[in-house]
Amino acid sequence: MSAFNLHTESPWGVYQQFCEEGKLAYQVTPSGQAVFFPRVVAPLTGETLTWRISKGEGQVYSSTVIHAKGLDPYNVALIDLDEGFRMMSRVEEIAPYEVSIGMRVKLKMSKDKDGKALPVFVKGDIQ
């Protein structure tokens, strides 16, 4: 089990700790509705949320290619995870223009410029 207290740490802190362990965590309401981005209570109802770990599989909902000065083009994508939540990320290991709507992807933890775990996705032929 993770070495942190799910009840006293901030939702962002808990989420980041799961990422550091290589796990993509999300929250669910008592009725089972997936909630993402991490928060203290459920939107609209204020209900208590519990944590679950995603299988890290989903599909691209949308993608755009960013051309920033001094950087190679890269994509920013919205990913629909199979558990029922959507998150912003990117798809790596393929050219940014090859990312397509509906493409199946799977989780790969990367590191940001500060060395913190960052959930990104790679193309995956998921059954």
C-alpha positions, 0 to 999 in steps of 0.5 A: 500500500502507498505510504501516505494518508489518503484522508489527510493529504490534499487530493493533488498530493495523493494523485501525485504520489500515485503517479510517482508509484507508476499508477494513474489514480482517479476518484469515484462517487458513492454511485460509481461515477468517475471523477477527474481532476482530483478534488476534495468532494464530488462536484455538485453533490459534495459526496465523499470520493474514494480512490481507484487505480485506472488500467491506463487504457483509453482512446484519443477524444481530440488532439492538436499539434502545438508549434512553440518557438524553439521547440519541436512540434508536440501534441496535446490530447484529450484522452477518454479513459475506459473507466469513464473519465477524460484527461488532458495529456499527450501521446508520445513515441509517434509524430504529433500529426499521426495522433488521430481521434479514436486511436487506442492508447495506453499509459506510460509514466514519464518525467516532467522537467522537475523530475516528477511523474507525468502520465502520458500515453503511447499508441497501443493495440489494446484488446 
